[in-house]
Structures are given as C-alpha cells and as structure tokens.
Amino acid sequence: MTASGKMYLKGIWYLSGGNAVRPGDIAAALTVSRPSVTGALARLANDGLLTHVPYGDVRLTSAGRRMAQALVAADEKLRGMDTRCAL
C-alpha cells in the first residue's frame, strides 16, 4: 500500500469512530481536495478496505479496520521509540 493510501486509511479510521464518514469530512481533515479523496476511496474500495458509493458515506470493512488499527499501532510504537531515543 502506498503512503497516501495509508494516510487515507488512518484518517478515515480516526474520523469514523466505527461509524460512516463523509468524503468532504475526509478532505477537510486531511487538507486535500475532494477529487483526491474520490480517487483514494476508489482505490481503497477496490482493495476491499472500505465501502463507498458515489455521493454517499464511507465505511471501513473489517479488513480496512484491521489494517488501519495495525497502521495506527505501528505509528504509536514508532512515536514511543522516538521518545525513548531522545532521552
């Protein structure tokens, strides 16, 4: 998965809180254009990580939730390593 795909997946996970999220909210939170969100959603849906219909809400699939949680956990682990290295 690309860095961009990871960014979108983590952003959707944070925004959704287990619920549906709107593409416009994703664009605003990630400070990207709506067309960029549309393209990313299509790629992630094609990979089976989320469901999205045009002009509709976005929901992570169970596979998408698992991947997003793993990405977030890895980020948190790296942040912890940065803190320990700085001491």
C-alpha positions in Angstrom: 0.0 0.0 0.0 1.2 3.5 -0.8 2.0 6.1 1.8 -1.0 8.1 0.5 -3.3 5.0 0.9 -2.1 4.6 4.5 -2.7 8.2 5.2 -6.3 8.0 4.0 -7.0 4.7 5.8 -5.7 6.1 9.1 -7.6 9.3 8.6 -10.8 7.5 7.9 -10.3 5.3 10.9 -9.7 8.3 13.2 -12.7 10.2 11.8 -15.2 7.4 11.7 -15.0 6.1 15.3 -16.6 3.0 13.9 -19.3 4.9 12.0 -19.7 6.2 8.5 -17.8 9.3 7.4 -18.5 11.7 4.6 -15.9 12.3 1.9 -16.0 16.0 2.5 -15.0 15.5 6.1 -12.1 13.3 5.0 -10.9 16.1 2.6 -11.2 18.7 5.3 -9.4 16.7 8.0 -6.5 15.7 5.7 -6.4 19.0 3.9 -6.7 17.5 0.5 -9.0 18.2 -2.4 -12.3 16.3 -2.8 -11.2 14.9 -6.2 -8.1 13.4 -4.4 -10.4 11.8 -1.8 -12.6 10.4 -4.5 -9.6 8.7 -6.2 -8.2 7.4 -3.0 -11.6 6.0 -2.0 -12.0 4.2 -5.3 -8.6 2.6 -4.9 -9.2 1.6 -1.2 -12.7 0.2 -2.1 -11.1 -1.8 -5.0 -8.7 -3.3 -2.4 -11.6 -4.3 -0.2 -10.7 -1.9 2.6 -13.8 0.2 2.5 -17.3 0.6 1.0 -18.3 3.8 -0.7 -21.0 4.7 -3.2 -20.8 8.0 -5.2 -22.1 10.9 -3.2 -22.5 8.5 -0.2 -20.8 7.8 3.1 -17.7 5.8 3.6 -17.4 2.8 5.9 -14.3 0.7 6.6 -14.7 -3.0 6.0 -13.5 -5.4 8.7 -10.3 -5.8 6.7 -9.9 -2.0 6.5 -10.4 -1.6 10.2 -7.8 -4.3 10.9 -5.3 -2.6 8.6 -6.0 0.9 9.9 -5.6 -0.3 13.5 -2.3 -2.0 12.7 -1.0 1.2 11.0 -2.0 3.3 13.9 -0.4 0.9 16.4 2.8 0.9 14.3 2.8 4.7 14.4 2.3 4.8 18.1 5.1 2.3 18.6 7.5 4.5 16.5 6.5 7.6 18.4 7.4 5.7 21.6 10.8 4.8 20.2 11.4 8.4 19.2 10.7 9.5 22.8 13.0 6.8 24.3 15.8 7.7 21.8 15.5 11.4 22.7 16.2 10.7 26.4 
